[in-house]
Amino acid sequence: MIPYRMRTFLYIIFTFLFLFSCQKKTSNIPKLQNTKGEVNQTLVTANRFYNQKEFDSAFFYYNKLKFLCNPVTDSENYINSLNRMAEIQQDHADYVGSENTIKEALPHLKHAKKQSQIWSTYVILSINYLNTYDYKNAILYNQKALRLKTEEWRKLTAKNNIAVILMEEKKYYEALQIFLFLITKKEVVDNNQFQGKALDNIGYCYLKTHNLDEALYYFKKSLEIRQKQNLSFDLGKSYQHFAEFYEESNSALAKKYMLLSYERFRSINNIDERLSSLKLIIKNSSDQELKKYSIIYVNLIDSIFEVRQKAKNQYAKIKYDSRKEKNENLRLKTHKLENEIQLERQRNRNIISYIIIAFCLSLVTVLYFYLSSKGTKEKIEATYNSETRIAKKLHDELANDIYHTMAFAENKNLALAENRNHLLNNLDAIYARTRDISKENTAITTDKNFASVLNEMIIGFNTTNINLAINNLDSINWQDIEKNTKVTIYRVLQELLVNMKKHSNATLVEINFKTLDKNIIINYTDNGKGIDVNNMIFKNGLHNVESKVLAIKGEIDIDSAPEKGFRVFIKFPF
């Protein structure tokens, strides 16, 4: 069945076609005003703010430019505006938002005249995938960038990016071969910054493959080049790698390089690298020094979450407001065009027939745009409220962990290895939680450990008031089940347990797993207050559960009654 909005849209199209077919061929259709001057003025303004590092204003004007440009006839400005917007979001660690922005450009790359623009789009997208741990797609888009007909330095940059991704995957031997190839190229040798990075990465690969003599040689060559340039970020990375190199063999020298690295990153306010350096310092400190840097670490990760969350919300609001304004302008232009058409047709048509057609067309058009605008607004507002509520809850929980960690640091003897290791474990947990919140995209393990991860998630809902029973989870051969299906199972059970905890007042929950005729069957039962199935409205949690199960070609049946508990039957093939 065709959805309602699609039927409405098709009705509008066919009505227009009918009206146009009835007009004389000499009818004049009003043309849209040329916006070339406005495009140029907006581009100049956006670039000025970008160069002045006023990124909030730059993002606003690039977003405005995107709506002014025709992606077919003015693909250069259209793609450039999206690239810049995605870069700004990426610089504020909003990798998911940046990915969504840059993907708007992908369907229009076929119209791009400059291969360098396509290269930039692919590289920006690959960086987003790298920072959300999707290494496969990160390498894929760098390989696409390599196949473009661009300058040699761009190809070498793409190769360097692939090597960096391989390092993140701990494939140090493969990465090393690429870096060794890069330092033989004239473009790299002539670029001190590029050469310094490649040499430093070679040293790091040798360090991780336990070739210490080669590692030290390349670290020193890189540091020599970087000291001449005196770029704080590059020197900070070199000092950080020297610290790791000497961490086991010369703790005093390693400590010196840790502090140098931290000061370099602090001078340019690079939060992520400061945290990396602090982590090394804390690991190799004791007593008052340990306490000092632990407090700095905790305060830093607490503040970075708030800053990045505000930036993410601000950029999302700019995009939403612009889209809303564009829809309103289009609605006004549509009404104006309809009036022009009405005047033209009054010369050729019976006035009564035309009034009826115009009225129906206007009514359907207004209704269509009203429903579209209302649905979009409600969806965005609901998403915004949900994210704000979740962010506040997690922030409050994080604050409790920080308070307990600080109290532990103040009251315990940190000279004891046991206390120091306990403190480091707490700090690692806090940092991991904050990083997951800032990236908004917690990955679900779907490898051979999926059963234990799923079990851990379910057990996490077990409290003093709620008893959970899990039966036959290990009887399922999860290795034979597709990744997407496992993710869906995880999310569905998580949604059911969240609903149970929020609404049901249940004290006993049982989840049974079994296989039957190449199907997996999951029975969920709780003794909560239940719901009236006959008057049940599928929305929010239950709607998500139903949609997810149907998406993997499964079946779902809900059996419940007030004060009779809640039961869900789920079956899907594998």
C-alpha positions in Angstrom: 0.0 0.0 0.0 1.3 3.5 -0.9 1.9 5.6 2.2 -0.5 8.5 2.8 2.1 11.2 2.2 3.3 9.6 -1.0 -0.3 9.4 -2.2 -0.7 13.1 -1.4 2.5 14.0 -3.2 1.5 12.0 -6.3 -1.9 13.7 -6.3 -0.2 17.1 -6.4 2.0 16.0 -9.3 -0.9 14.6 -11.4 -3.0 17.7 -10.6 -0.3 20.0 -11.9 0.2 17.8 -15.0 -3.6 18.0 -15.7 -3.7 21.8 -15.2 -0.6 22.3 -17.5 -2.1 20.1 -20.2 -5.2 22.2 -20.3 -3.2 25.5 -20.7 -2.2 27.0 -24.0 1.4 26.4 -25.0 2.0 30.1 -24.9 1.4 30.2 -21.1 4.1 31.9 -19.2 5.4 30.3 -16.0 7.0 32.6 -13.5 10.8 31.9 -13.1 12.6 31.8 -9.7 14.8 34.7 -9.0 18.5 34.3 -9.8 20.4 33.9 -6.5 24.0 34.1 -7.9 24.7 37.4 -6.1 23.4 36.1 -2.8 25.4 32.9 -3.2 28.7 34.8 -3.7 28.0 37.2 -0.8 27.1 34.3 1.5 30.3 32.4 0.5 32.5 35.4 1.2 30.9 35.8 4.7 31.2 32.1 5.5 34.9 31.9 4.5 35.7 35.0 6.5 34.2 33.6 9.7 36.0 30.2 9.0 39.4 31.9 8.5 38.8 33.9 11.7 38.1 30.5 13.5 34.6 31.8 14.4 33.2 28.4 13.6 29.6 28.8 15.0 29.0 31.7 12.5 30.9 29.9 9.7 28.7 26.8 10.2 25.5 29.0 10.0 26.5 30.7 6.7 27.8 27.5 5.1 24.5 25.9 6.0 22.7 28.9 4.4 24.9 28.6 1.3 23.9 24.9 1.0 20.3 25.8 0.6 21.0 28.6 -1.9 23.1 26.4 -4.2 21.7 24.1 -6.9 23.6 20.8 -6.4 23.6 20.2 -10.1 24.5 23.5 -11.7 26.5 24.8 -8.7 28.0 21.6 -7.4 31.3 23.3 -6.4 29.7 25.6 -3.8 27.2 23.0 -2.7 29.8 20.3 -2.0 32.3 22.8 -0.5 29.7 24.1 2.0 28.9 20.5 3.2 32.6 19.7 3.4 33.3 22.7 5.6 30.3 22.0 7.8 31.4 18.4 8.3 34.9 19.6 9.1 33.6 21.9 11.8 31.5 19.2 13.4 34.5 16.8 13.2 36.8 19.3 14.9 34.3 19.4 17.8 34.3 15.5 18.1 30.7 15.2 16.7 31.7 12.4 14.3 28.1 11.1 13.9 26.8 14.5 13.1 29.7 15.1 10.7 29.0 11.8 9.0 25.3 12.7 8.5 26.3 16.1 7.0 28.9 14.8 4.6 26.7 12.0 3.3 24.3 14.7 1.9 27.1 15.4 -0.6 27.6 11.8 -1.9 24.6 11.7 -4.3 25.8 14.9 -6.0 29.5 14.1 -6.4 28.8 12.9 -9.9 28.2 16.6 -10.8 31.5 17.8 -9.3 34.0 19.2 -11.8 37.0 19.2 -9.4 38.4 15.9 -8.3 40.0 17.6 -5.3 36.5 18.3 -3.9 35.5 14.6 -4.2 38.8 13.7 -2.5 38.1 16.0 0.4 34.6 14.5 0.8 36.0 10.9 0.9 38.8 11.8 3.3 36.4 13.6 5.8 34.1 10.6 5.7 37.0 8.2 6.3 38.1 10.2 9.4 34.6 10.0 10.8 34.6 6.2 10.3 38.0 6.0 11.9 36.9 7.8 15.0 33.7 5.6 15.3 35.9 2.4 15.0 34.5 1.5 11.5 37.9 0.7 10.2 36.6 -1.2 7.1 34.8 1.8 5.7 37.6 4.2 6.8 40.0 2.3 4.5 37.4 1.9 1.8 36.9 5.7 1.4 40.7 6.3 1.4 41.0 3.7 -1.4 38.3 5.6 -3.3 40.3 8.8 -2.8 43.4 7.1 -4.1 41.6 6.2 -7.4 40.8 9.8 -8.2 42.9 11.8 -10.7 44.4 14.3 -8.2 47.8 15.7 -7.2 50.4 13.2 -6.1 50.5 14.7 -2.5 46.8 13.9 -2.2 47.4 10.2 -3.1 50.2 10.0 -0.6 48.0 11.5 2.1 45.4 8.9 1.4 48.1 6.2 1.6 49.3 7.7 4.9 45.7 7.6 6.2 45.4 3.9 5.4 48.6 3.2 7.3 47.3 5.2 10.3 44.1 3.1 10.3 46.1 -0.1 10.1 48.0 1.1 13.2 44.7 1.5 15.0 43.9 -2.1 14.0 47.3 -3.0 15.5 48.5 -4.2 12.0 51.9 -2.7 12.6 53.8 -4.7 10.0 51.4 -3.7 7.2 51.4 -0.1 8.3 55.2 0.0 8.4 55.5 -1.0 4.7 53.4 1.9 3.7 55.3 4.4 5.9 58.7 3.2 4.6 57.3 3.7 1.0 56.2 7.2 1.8 59.5 8.5 3.0 61.1 7.6 -0.4 58.8 10.0 -2.2 60.0 13.5 -3.1 56.7 15.1 -2.1 57.2 13.7 1.5 60.9 14.5 1.7 60.2 18.1 0.6 57.4 18.6 3.2 59.0 18.6 6.6 55.8 18.2 8.5 54.7 15.2 6.4 58.1 13.7 6.6 58.3 14.2 10.4 54.9 12.4 10.9 55.9 9.5 8.7 59.2 9.0 10.5 57.5 9.2 13.9 54.9 6.6 12.8 57.7 4.3 11.5 59.4 4.5 14.9 56.1 3.7 16.6 55.5 0.6 14.4 59.0 -0.6 15.2 58.4 0.0 18.9 55.2 -2.1 18.8 57.0 -4.9 16.9 59.8 -4.8 19.5 62.6 -3.6 17.2 63.8 -1.0 19.7 67.0 0.1 17.9 65.1 1.0 14.7 62.4 2.6 16.8 64.8 4.9 18.6 66.6 5.8 15.3 63.4 7.0 13.6 62.1 8.7 16.7 65.2 10.8 16.8 65.1 11.6 13.1 61.5 12.7 13.4 62.2 14.8 16.6 65.1 16.6 14.9 62.9 17.7 12.0 60.0 18.7 14.3 62.2 20.7 16.7 63.2 22.9 13.7 59.5 23.5 12.9 58.5 23.9 16.6 54.9 22.9 16.0 53.4 22.0 19.4 51.1 19.2 18.3 53.9 17.4 16.4 56.4 17.8 19.2 53.8 16.6 21.7 53.4 13.4 19.7 57.1 12.8 19.5 57.5 13.4 23.3 54.6 11.0 23.9 56.2 8.3 21.9 59.6 8.8 23.6 57.8 8.4 26.9 56.3 5.1 25.9 59.7 4.0 24.6 61.5 4.7 27.9 58.6 3.7 30.2 60.1 0.3 31.1 63.8 1.0 30.7 64.3 4.5 32.1 61.3 5.7 34.2 62.9 9.1 35.0 63.5 9.9 31.3 60.1 8.6 30.4 58.5 10.9 33.1 60.4 13.9 31.6 59.0 13.2 28.1 55.4 12.7 29.6 55.5 16.1 31.1 56.9 17.7 28.0 54.2 16.1 25.9 51.5 17.2 28.3 52.7 20.8 28.3 52.8 20.9 24.5 49.2 19.7 24.2 48.1 22.0 26.9 49.6 25.0 25.1 47.3 24.3 22.1 44.4 23.1 24.2 44.2 19.7 22.5 41.9 17.8 24.9 42.2 14.2 23.6 46.0 14.2 23.5 46.2 15.9 26.9 44.1 13.1 28.3 46.5 10.6 26.7 49.5 12.3 28.2 47.8 12.6 31.6 47.0 8.9 31.6 50.7 8.1 31.1 51.7 10.5 33.9 49.2 9.1 36.4 50.3 5.6 35.6 53.9 6.5 36.5 53.2 8.8 39.5 52.6 8.4 43.2 51.6 10.3 46.3 50.8 14.0 45.9 51.8 14.1 42.3 49.4 11.3 41.5 46.7 13.1 43.3 47.4 16.4 41.5 47.3 14.9 38.0 44.3 12.7 38.8 42.2 15.7 39.8 43.3 17.5 36.6 42.3 14.4 34.5 38.9 14.1 36.2 38.1 17.8 35.8 39.2 17.7 32.2 37.0 14.8 31.1 34.1 16.2 33.1 34.3 19.6 31.2 34.9 18.2 27.7 31.6 16.3 27.7 29.6 19.5 28.4 31.4 21.5 25.8 31.1 19.0 23.1 27.5 18.2 23.9 26.6 21.9 23.6 28.4 22.3 20.3 26.7 19.2 18.9 23.3 20.5 19.9 24.0 24.0 18.6 25.0 22.7 15.1 22.0 20.4 15.0 19.7 23.4 15.9 21.3 25.5 13.1 20.5 22.8 10.6 17.0 22.3 11.8 16.2 26.1 11.9 17.5 26.5 8.3 15.5 23.6 7.0 12.4 24.9 8.7 13.0 28.4 7.1 13.6 26.9 3.7 10.3 24.9 3.9 8.5 28.1 4.8 10.0 30.0 1.9 9.1 27.2 -0.5 5.5 27.2 0.8 5.3 31.0 0.2 6.8 30.6 -3.3 4.4 27.8 -4.1 1.4 30.0 -3.1 2.7 32.8 -5.3 3.2 30.5 -8.2 -0.3 29.1 -7.8 -1.8 32.6 -7.9 0.1 33.4 -11.1 -1.2 30.2 -12.7 -4.7 31.0 -11.6 -4.6 34.4 -13.3 -3.3 32.8 -16.5 -5.9 30.1 -16.6 -8.8 32.5 -15.9 -8.4 33.6 -19.6 -9.0 30.1 -20.9 -11.2 28.2 -18.5 -14.7 28.4 -17.0 -14.3 30.4 -13.8 -16.3 28.1 -11.6 -14.4 24.9 -12.7 -11.1 26.6 -12.2 -12.0 27.9 -8.7 -12.9 24.3 -7.6 -9.6 22.9 -9.0 -7.5 25.7 -7.5 -9.2 25.3 -4.1 -8.6 21.5 -4.0 -5.0 21.9 -5.1 -4.3 24.6 -2.5 -5.9 22.6 0.2 -3.9 19.4 -0.6 -0.7 21.4 -0.9 -1.1 23.2 2.4 -2.1 20.0 4.1 0.9 18.2 2.7 3.4 20.8 3.8 1.7 21.2 7.2 1.8 17.5 7.9 5.4 17.2 6.7 6.5 20.2 8.8 4.6 19.0 11.9 6.0 15.5 11.6 9.6 16.7 11.2 9.3 19.2 14.0 7.8 16.6 16.4 10.5 14.0 15.5 13.4 16.4 16.1 11.9 17.8 19.3 11.3 14.3 20.6 14.9 13.3 19.7 16.3 16.5 21.3 14.3 16.0 24.6 15.4 12.3 24.7 19.0 13.1 24.2 18.9 15.9 26.8 17.3 13.6 29.4 19.8 10.8 28.7 22.8 13.2 28.8 21.7 14.7 32.1 21.2 11.2 33.7 24.6 10.0 32.5 26.3 13.2 33.6 24.8 12.9 37.1 26.0 9.3 37.4 29.4 10.4 36.1 29.6 13.1 38.7 29.0 10.5 41.4 31.8 8.4 40.1 34.1 11.4 40.0 33.2 12.4 43.6 33.9 8.9 44.9 37.2 8.7 42.9 38.3 12.1 44.4 37.4 11.0 47.9 39.3 7.8 47.4 42.4 9.8 46.2 42.1 12.0 49.3 41.6 9.3 51.9 43.7 6.4 50.7 47.4 5.9 50.8 48.3 6.2 47.1 51.8 5.0 47.7 50.4 1.5 47.9 50.3 -0.3 44.5 46.8 -1.7 45.3 45.3 1.7 45.9 47.1 3.2 42.9 45.8 0.5 40.6 42.3 0.9 42.0 42.4 4.6 41.3 43.7 4.0 37.7 40.9 1.5 37.1 38.3 4.0 38.3 39.8 6.7 36.0 39.8 4.4 33.0 36.1 3.6 33.6 35.2 7.2 33.9 37.1 8.1 30.7 35.6 5.2 28.8 32.1 6.2 29.8 32.7 9.9 28.9 34.1 8.9 25.5 31.1 6.7 24.7 28.7 9.6 25.6 30.7 12.1 23.4 30.7 9.9 20.4 27.0 8.9 20.8 27.6 5.6 19.3 28.3 2.7 21.6 29.3 -0.4 19.6 27.9 -3.8 20.4 30.3 -6.7 20.4 29.1 -9.3 17.9 32.1 -11.7 17.8 32.5 -14.9 19.8 32.0 -13.0 23.0 28.4 -11.9 22.1 26.8 -14.4 24.5 28.7 -13.1 27.5 28.1 -9.4 26.4 24.4 -10.1 26.1 24.3 -11.9 29.4 26.1 -9.0 31.1 23.7 -6.5 29.7 20.7 -8.5 31.0 22.2 -9.2 34.4 22.8 -5.4 34.7 19.1 -5.0 35.3 19.2 -7.3 38.3 18.6 -5.4 41.5 17.6 -6.1 45.1 14.0 -5.7 44.0 14.2 -7.5 40.6 15.3 -11.1 40.2 16.3 -12.1 36.7 16.4 -15.6 35.3 18.2 -16.4 32.0 17.7 -19.9 30.6 19.6 -21.7 27.7 21.4 -18.6 26.5 24.6 -20.6 25.8 22.6 -23.2 23.9 22.4 -20.9 20.9 25.3 -21.1 18.4 25.7 -17.3 18.0 28.5 -17.7 15.6 26.0 -18.8 12.9 23.9 -15.6 13.3 24.4 -12.5 11.3 25.9 -9.4 12.9 22.8 -7.2 12.3 20.5 -9.9 13.8 22.6 -10.1 17.0 22.6 -6.3 17.3 18.8 -6.4 16.9 18.4 -9.1 19.6 20.6 -7.1 22.0 18.6 -3.8 21.3 15.2 -5.6 21.6 15.9 -7.2 24.9 17.4 -4.0 26.2 14.3 -2.1 25.2 12.0 -4.7 26.9 14.1 -4.6 30.1 14.2 -0.7 30.1 10.4 -0.7 29.8 10.1 -3.3 32.5 12.2 -1.3 34.9 10.4 2.0 34.1 6.8 1.0 34.0 6.0 -2.6 35.2 6.9 -2.7 38.9 8.0 -6.3 38.2 9.9 -8.3 40.8 10.6 -11.4 38.7 11.8 -11.6 35.0 12.5 -14.7 33.0 14.1 -14.9 29.6 14.2 -18.3 27.8 16.2 -19.0 24.6 15.8 -22.1 22.3 16.1 -23.2 18.7 13.4 -24.9 16.7 13.4 -25.7 13.0 16.1 -23.2 12.1 14.4 -20.5 14.1 15.5 -18.9 17.3 12.7 -18.4 19.9 12.9 -16.0 22.8 10.3 -15.9 25.5 10.2 -12.9 27.8 8.0 -13.0 30.9 7.7 -10.7 33.9 5.2 -10.5 36.8 4.6 -6.7 36.5 1.4 -4.8 36.3 0.9 -5.6 32.6 -1.1 -3.7 30.0 -4.5 -4.0 28.2 -3.5 -5.6 24.9 -6.9 -4.7 23.3 -6.3 -1.0 23.9 -2.5 -1.1 23.5 -0.9 1.7 21.4 2.4 0.8 19.8 4.7 3.8 20.3 8.1 4.6 21.7 9.6 1.4 23.3 7.1 -1.1 22.1 7.0 0.4 18.6 10.8 0.2 18.5 10.7 -3.5 19.6 8.1 -4.4 16.9 10.0 -2.5 14.1 13.3 -4.1 15.0 11.9 -7.6 15.0 10.1 -7.2 11.7 13.2 -5.7 10.2 15.0 -9.1 10.6 12.0 -10.9 9.2 10.9 -12.1 12.6 7.6 -12.5 14.3 6.4 -11.0 17.6 3.4 -11.6 19.8 2.6 -9.7 23.0 0.3 -11.3 25.6 -0.7 -9.3 28.6 -3.5 -8.0 30.8 -3.7 -5.5 33.7 -2.2 -7.0 36.8 -1.5 -10.3 34.9 2.1 -9.7 34.0 3.7 -9.1 30.6 4.8 -11.8 28.0 6.5 -11.4 24.7 7.1 -14.2 22.1 9.8 -13.5 19.5 10.8 -15.8 16.7 13.2 -15.2 13.8 15.2 -17.4 11.3 18.9 -17.8 11.4 
